Amino acid sequence: MIEVREHAKLGYHKRDWLESRFHFSFADYHDPARMGFGPLRVWNDDIIQPGTGFPMHPHRDMEIITYVRRGAISHEDSLGNRGRTEAGDVQVMSAGTGIVHSEYNRETEGETTLFQIWIEPDTTDLRPAWKMREFPKESRDGELTVLASGRAGDEGALPIHQDAALLGATLRPGEEVVHRLSTGRRAYLVSALGAIRVNGIDVAELDGVAVWDEERITIEAREVSEIMLFDLP
Protein backbone atom coordinates (compact mmCIF):
# COMPACT_ATOMS: atom_id res chain seq x y z
CA MET A 1 0.00 0.00 0.00
CA ILE A 2 1.17 3.52 -0.81
CA GLU A 3 -0.45 6.65 0.59
CA VAL A 4 0.63 10.08 -0.68
CA ARG A 5 0.21 12.94 1.77
CA GLU A 6 0.22 16.17 -0.25
CA HIS A 7 2.37 18.94 1.18
CA ALA A 8 -0.39 21.55 0.88
CA LYS A 9 -2.76 19.35 2.91
CA LEU A 10 -0.38 18.74 5.82
CA GLY A 11 -0.87 20.42 9.19
CA TYR A 12 0.21 24.07 9.04
CA HIS A 13 1.35 26.73 11.49
CA LYS A 14 2.96 30.12 10.96
CA ARG A 15 4.25 32.75 13.31
CA ASP A 16 6.51 35.75 12.69
CA TRP A 17 9.76 33.72 12.67
CA LEU A 18 8.67 30.14 11.93
CA GLU A 19 6.58 28.45 9.25
CA SER A 20 5.88 24.72 9.62
CA ARG A 21 4.15 21.85 7.86
CA PHE A 22 3.37 18.80 10.01
CA HIS A 23 3.21 15.30 8.49
CA PHE A 24 1.84 13.99 11.81
CA SER A 25 -0.06 15.47 14.75
CA PHE A 26 2.12 18.04 16.50
CA ALA A 27 1.55 21.01 18.83
CA ASP A 28 -1.86 22.55 17.99
CA TYR A 29 -2.34 20.34 14.92
CA HIS A 30 -4.21 17.16 15.86
CA ASP A 31 -5.46 14.46 13.51
CA PRO A 32 -6.35 11.12 15.17
CA ALA A 33 -5.59 9.37 11.86
CA ARG A 34 -2.06 10.79 11.80
CA MET A 35 -0.51 10.20 15.21
CA GLY A 36 2.63 8.63 13.76
CA PHE A 37 3.81 5.75 11.59
CA GLY A 38 5.35 2.92 13.59
CA PRO A 39 7.96 4.55 15.85
CA LEU A 40 8.07 7.62 13.58
CA ARG A 41 6.25 10.23 15.65
CA VAL A 42 7.12 13.59 14.05
CA TRP A 43 8.19 14.80 10.61
CA ASN A 44 8.06 18.60 10.46
CA ASP A 45 9.08 20.78 7.53
CA ASP A 46 10.31 24.03 9.12
CA ILE A 47 11.31 27.40 7.66
CA ILE A 48 13.21 29.54 10.19
CA GLN A 49 13.92 33.23 9.63
CA PRO A 50 17.50 34.56 10.07
CA GLY A 51 18.50 35.54 13.60
CA THR A 52 15.67 33.49 15.14
CA GLY A 53 15.04 29.97 16.36
CA PHE A 54 13.92 27.65 19.12
CA PRO A 55 15.13 28.86 22.57
CA MET A 56 16.30 26.44 25.26
CA HIS A 57 13.64 23.78 25.91
CA PRO A 58 13.65 20.22 27.30
CA HIS A 59 13.14 16.75 25.77
CA ARG A 60 13.16 13.25 27.19
CA ASP A 61 13.13 9.72 25.70
CA MET A 62 13.09 10.73 22.03
CA GLU A 63 15.51 10.42 19.10
CA ILE A 64 15.48 13.77 17.27
CA ILE A 65 17.00 13.98 13.80
CA THR A 66 17.52 17.25 11.94
CA TYR A 67 18.23 17.30 8.23
CA VAL A 68 19.11 20.78 6.93
CA ARG A 69 17.81 21.45 3.42
CA ARG A 70 18.97 25.05 3.03
CA GLY A 71 21.02 27.41 5.19
CA ALA A 72 22.35 26.20 8.55
CA ILE A 73 21.18 25.53 12.12
CA SER A 74 23.25 26.22 15.26
CA HIS A 75 22.82 23.81 18.18
CA GLU A 76 23.56 24.27 21.89
CA ASP A 77 22.59 21.96 24.76
CA SER A 78 22.86 21.32 28.50
CA LEU A 79 25.64 18.76 27.92
CA GLY A 80 27.90 21.52 26.63
CA ASN A 81 27.61 20.54 22.97
CA ARG A 82 27.73 23.28 20.34
CA GLY A 83 27.65 22.87 16.59
CA ARG A 84 26.55 24.31 13.26
CA THR A 85 24.87 21.91 10.81
CA GLU A 86 24.86 23.07 7.20
CA ALA A 87 22.62 22.21 4.25
CA GLY A 88 22.89 18.55 3.27
CA ASP A 89 24.14 17.50 6.70
CA VAL A 90 22.48 15.71 9.61
CA GLN A 91 22.46 15.97 13.39
CA VAL A 92 21.01 13.48 15.87
CA MET A 93 20.09 14.16 19.49
CA SER A 94 19.18 11.31 21.84
CA ALA A 95 17.19 12.98 24.60
CA GLY A 96 17.37 9.94 26.91
CA THR A 97 16.96 10.78 30.59
CA GLY A 98 16.64 14.46 29.70
CA ILE A 99 18.34 17.22 27.75
CA VAL A 100 17.76 20.95 27.25
CA HIS A 101 18.71 22.46 23.90
CA SER A 102 18.27 25.37 21.49
CA GLU A 103 18.28 25.44 17.67
CA TYR A 104 18.86 28.81 15.97
CA ASN A 105 19.31 30.16 12.47
CA ARG A 106 22.23 32.42 13.34
CA GLU A 107 22.99 33.25 9.71
CA THR A 108 22.90 36.96 8.89
CA GLU A 109 20.92 36.40 5.70
CA GLY A 110 18.55 33.81 4.34
CA GLU A 111 16.00 31.38 5.72
CA THR A 112 16.99 27.99 7.10
CA THR A 113 14.78 25.14 5.92
CA LEU A 114 14.98 21.75 7.57
CA PHE A 115 13.24 18.50 8.38
CA GLN A 116 12.79 17.84 12.10
CA ILE A 117 12.13 14.12 12.64
CA TRP A 118 11.29 12.40 15.94
CA ILE A 119 11.65 8.67 16.47
CA GLU A 120 10.46 6.90 19.61
CA PRO A 121 13.43 4.92 21.05
CA ASP A 122 13.25 1.20 21.75
CA THR A 123 14.77 1.80 25.20
CA THR A 124 14.03 4.58 27.70
CA ASP A 125 16.22 6.30 30.30
CA LEU A 126 19.28 6.27 28.06
CA ARG A 127 22.25 8.55 28.47
CA PRO A 128 21.56 11.73 26.43
CA ALA A 129 23.87 12.52 23.52
CA TRP A 130 24.26 14.74 20.44
CA LYS A 131 26.23 14.17 17.25
CA MET A 132 26.43 15.72 13.81
CA ARG A 133 28.16 14.69 10.63
CA GLU A 134 28.76 15.91 7.12
CA PHE A 135 27.26 13.80 4.36
CA PRO A 136 28.48 15.29 1.06
CA LYS A 137 25.86 14.87 -1.64
CA GLU A 138 28.40 13.24 -3.92
CA SER A 139 28.67 10.29 -1.52
CA ARG A 140 25.02 9.36 -2.11
CA ASP A 141 24.74 10.37 -5.77
CA GLY A 142 22.55 7.82 -7.52
CA GLU A 143 22.17 5.47 -4.55
CA LEU A 144 20.55 5.33 -1.14
CA THR A 145 23.09 5.85 1.64
CA VAL A 146 22.36 5.29 5.33
CA LEU A 147 22.52 8.58 7.26
CA ALA A 148 21.26 7.57 10.72
CA SER A 149 20.52 4.08 12.00
CA GLY A 150 20.03 1.78 14.94
CA ARG A 151 20.38 -1.36 12.81
CA ALA A 152 23.38 -3.66 13.17
CA GLY A 153 25.86 -3.36 10.33
CA ASP A 154 25.08 0.23 9.28
CA GLU A 155 28.64 1.42 9.82
CA GLY A 156 29.34 5.13 9.53
CA ALA A 157 25.76 6.20 10.21
CA LEU A 158 24.80 8.48 13.07
CA PRO A 159 23.43 6.25 15.86
CA ILE A 160 19.80 6.16 16.93
CA HIS A 161 18.17 3.89 19.51
CA GLN A 162 15.61 2.14 17.33
CA ASP A 163 15.55 -0.64 14.74
CA ALA A 164 15.19 1.92 11.97
CA ALA A 165 17.31 3.68 9.38
CA LEU A 166 17.20 7.03 7.59
CA LEU A 167 18.58 6.88 4.06
CA GLY A 168 19.25 9.62 1.54
CA ALA A 169 19.92 9.81 -2.19
CA THR A 170 20.49 12.48 -4.83
CA LEU A 171 19.10 11.53 -8.25
CA ARG A 172 19.34 12.98 -11.74
CA PRO A 173 16.25 13.13 -13.99
CA GLY A 174 15.27 9.62 -15.09
CA GLU A 175 17.56 7.96 -12.54
CA GLU A 176 16.03 5.51 -10.06
CA VAL A 177 16.85 3.65 -6.88
CA VAL A 178 15.23 0.57 -5.38
CA HIS A 179 14.73 -0.09 -1.68
CA ARG A 180 13.52 -3.49 -0.46
CA LEU A 181 11.39 -3.80 2.66
CA SER A 182 11.71 -6.88 4.83
CA THR A 183 8.53 -8.63 5.91
CA GLY A 184 6.53 -6.57 8.39
CA ARG A 185 8.47 -3.35 7.81
CA ARG A 186 7.26 -0.04 6.44
CA ALA A 187 8.77 3.15 5.04
CA TYR A 188 8.08 6.86 5.04
CA LEU A 189 9.74 9.02 2.41
CA VAL A 190 9.86 12.63 1.28
CA SER A 191 11.58 14.28 -1.66
CA ALA A 192 13.34 17.30 -0.18
CA LEU A 193 13.96 18.52 -3.72
CA GLY A 194 12.27 17.62 -6.98
CA ALA A 195 9.29 15.63 -8.22
CA ILE A 196 9.57 11.84 -8.14
CA ARG A 197 7.64 8.69 -8.98
CA VAL A 198 7.16 5.97 -6.33
CA ASN A 199 6.14 2.54 -7.67
CA GLY A 200 4.64 4.31 -10.65
CA ILE A 201 2.77 6.97 -8.60
CA ASP A 202 3.66 10.62 -9.26
CA VAL A 203 4.75 12.45 -6.10
CA ALA A 204 5.45 16.19 -5.86
CA GLU A 205 8.36 17.80 -4.02
CA LEU A 206 7.84 17.78 -0.23
CA ASP A 207 4.85 15.38 -0.32
CA GLY A 208 4.96 12.59 2.27
CA VAL A 209 4.71 8.98 1.12
CA ALA A 210 3.72 6.19 3.55
CA VAL A 211 4.51 2.67 2.29
CA TRP A 212 3.52 -0.66 3.86
CA ASP A 213 2.86 -4.23 2.68
CA GLU A 214 5.25 -3.68 -0.23
CA GLU A 215 8.38 -5.74 -0.85
CA ARG A 216 10.00 -3.25 -3.21
CA ILE A 217 10.02 0.54 -3.43
CA THR A 218 11.19 1.95 -6.77
CA ILE A 219 11.88 5.68 -6.69
CA GLU A 220 12.38 7.44 -10.03
CA ALA A 221 13.43 11.09 -10.32
CA ARG A 222 11.24 13.17 -12.63
CA GLU A 223 13.74 16.04 -12.15
CA VAL A 224 16.85 16.58 -10.04
CA SER A 225 15.78 15.13 -6.70
CA GLU A 226 16.98 14.67 -3.15
CA ILE A 227 15.27 11.76 -1.39
CA MET A 228 14.91 11.04 2.33
CA LEU A 229 13.55 7.57 3.26
CA PHE A 230 12.97 6.08 6.72
CA ASP A 231 12.90 2.26 6.93
CA LEU A 232 10.79 1.43 10.00
CA PRO A 233 9.56 -1.56 12.00
N, C-alpha and C positions, 0 to 999 in steps of 0.2 A: 504494500500500500504506500502511496505517495500523496502527501497533502501539502499543497503550496499555500503559504501564508503571505499574502501580498503586503508589501511594505506600507502602503498607504492605509491599510486596514488594521495595522498593529495598534496597540495602545499608544497614546501620545500625551506628552506633557511638555510645556514650554514655560520657562521663566526668563528673566532678563539676561542670564548668563549661560543657561543650559537648555538645550532642546533634545528630547529623548523619544525614541520609539521602543516599545516593550514587546518582545516576542511572547512573553509569559506574564502572568499577573505580577505586578510590582508596584509598591507605594500605593497611590490612589487608584491605580488601574487594577480592576478585579474582574476576571472572567473565570467562572468555575470550570469551564472546559479547557482552560489553559493555565493550569497550576504548575506545569513543568512537563518534562519528557524523560521518564526514567529519573536518574539522579541529576539531570540538567534542570536547574531551578530558575535561572535567570539568563537571558540574553538580551542586553540592552544596546541600542545603537545611539551613542551620545555625541552631541556636538557641543564643545566647550569654548566659550569666548576667551580671547587672550587676557591674561592677567587675572583669571578667575579659576574657580575649581571647588572641589569638595573639601571643606575644612576637616580638622581632626574629628574622627568618629570611630566607634568601636565595632568589631565583628567577633564572632565566635563560631567554631565548628563549621567552617565553610571554606572551600577552595575557590579563590577568586582569580580569574585569568583576565588580563587586559591585553587586547591586541590593538595597537595603534595603527589606524589607517592613514591618517594625515596629521602632520605637525609632531608634537611631542607631549608627553605627560611626565611631570616631576613628582616622585614619590618620597614620602617621609613617614616613619612609623616609630612606635614606642620601643622598638628593639634597637633603635639607633641607625636603622638602614636609611640610606638616601640614594636616589638614582633617577636618571632621566632616560625614559624609554622613547625611542624615536619611531617614526613611521616604518612599518614592516617588521617591527620587533615585538617581543612578548615579555610580559612579566607575570609571575605567579605568586600569590600570597596565600599561605595556609594559615587561617585564623586560629585554628586549634583552640587552646584553652583561653585565648583572648588576645586581641591586638588592637591598637588604636593607630589610625593612619590618616594621611591626607593625600589627595591627588589633585595637582594644579597644572593648568596650562600657563606656564611662566614665560612663554614666548612673547616677545614684544609685538609681534604681528601675526595675524592669521589664526583661524580656528583650529582646534584639535578635534579630530573625529576618531572615535574608537569604539570597539566592541568591549563591553563589560560582561563577563560570563561567570556565573556562579554554579559550582558543582557541589552537591552534598557529598561529604567524605564517607568512606566505608568504616571509618573508626573515629570516635570522638575523643576529646581531651588530649589531642596531640600537641606536641611542642610547636608553637607558632614559628613561621619562617617566611622569608621573602627572597625571591631570586628573579633576575632578569637576564635575557640573553639576546644577542643579535642573531637574526636569521636572514642573511642576505637573500634577496629574491632569486638570485642566480642559483642558489643551492637547491631550490625546489622548482626550477623551471621545467615544466612539462611532466612533473610527477608529484604525487602526494608525499610529503615529508612530515614525519611526526614532530610536532612542536612542543607539546606537553602531554605527559602520559603517566599512568600508574600501572601500566601493564609490564610484565616481565619481558626483558629483551629489547625494549625501546631505548637503546643507549643514546645518550646525547640530548634527550628530551628533558625539558624542565619537569620536575617531579610533581605529581598530584597524588592525593590519597584516595584513589578510586580506580576501579577496573575500567578505565575509559581512556581515550586518546583523542587529542586535537591534532588534526592534520591540515596542512596548507599546501596549495599549489598555485603557480602562475601559468596560465595557458595562453597560447596564441590562437587567433581565430581558426576554427576548424580542428584544433587539437583536442584530444580527449584523454581522460584518465578513468580507470576502473577501480572501484573499491568493493571488495567482497565482505559481506556480513556473515559472521558465524551464526549458527542456529540460536535463535532467541535474542539476538542483539538488534539494535536499532541505530539510526543515525539522524543527526540534525545538521543541515548545512546551509550556508549563506554565501552568496557571491559578494565579496566586499567591493568588487569592481567588475563591471561588465555583465551582459546578458549571457545566460547559459541554457543548456538543455539537459534535463535529468531524466534518464530512461525514456527519452523521446518527448518529454513534456517541457515546453518553453517556460523559462523562469527568468524574471527580470532582476536586474541588479538590486541587491539588498532585500529581496524576498527571502522568507524562511522556508525551508523544505524539510518536513518530517517524513522519515522513511522507516517502515517496519514490515516484517514478513516478506522481505526481498533478499535474495541471495547475492545479487550483483547490482551495484550502482554505477551506471555509466554517465559521466559528466562531460559534456561537449561544450566548448567555448564558441559562442556565436560572435564574440568580439574579444579583444584582449580582456582577460578575466583573472581575478584573484579569488581563489576558493578557500573557504574555511569549513572543515567537516569534523564533527564530533562523533566518534564511534562509541556507543553507549551500551551498557547492560540493560 
